[in-house]
């Protein structure tokens, strides 16, 4: 039994040596750029002066060397570029923490006193008779503001729970419906999540326009495939590709 084990061990070691030698031989047969350059220089030093190397052959070898060198440099350059891009993106994302970003396709936003809610609507060409409707968490319409005609393209707006700004101009709001404090100041709508809907007449038909609302960025994490994920107030998430606009850093 002992002899059998010795034979098996010896065979295994022999096989290991064979595989190792084959691996080393294969590796030694691989020509790197340094070896290629040394070989070409040696060839030039040892050529017959009476029969110098043909220009075409020499140019072909130089082209081959340049190709090897270029591919390696290109690969290294791409890796460096990708690393720099990822670092830049991470830095940009981290600077958004505590700020508000407008998220593509999101039609709700969380209102906090002292903070603004930002929004955008895609206005198609020929749209008119626009209205902005704001609904609270209970499903009650708290604002139904006529906007009339707005130029086609992105229409931006801001809301603080009372005042509404459309494309940089104050909208006509019925302030009489708001309660006031002892000093006569308007008390805005309660904090909470609100839904925003923009409706307009497009081609003779009422149509809901695409709306994009803001959310505060609470933190940034690294998701699958090393993608950066923005964790939004209220529990939602978004990627950098989902960000339509960076609004404000508080």
DAQUI-V573174 format. One record per helix or strand. SS is the DSSP state (a for helix, b for strand). FROM is the first residue (numbers start at 1). TO is the last residue. If there is no record, write none. Layout:
ss & from & to
SS & FROM & TO
SS & FROM & TO
This chain:
ss & from & to
a & 2 & 28
a & 33 & 45
a & 49 & 51
a & 55 & 94
b & 99 & 103
b & 108 & 111
b & 117 & 123
b & 128 & 135
b & 141 & 148
b & 153 & 159
b & 164 & 166
b & 169 & 170
a & 175 & 177
b & 180 & 180
b & 186 & 186
b & 192 & 202
b & 205 & 208
b & 211 & 222
a & 224 & 226
b & 228 & 232
b & 237 & 239
a & 240 & 242
b & 243 & 249
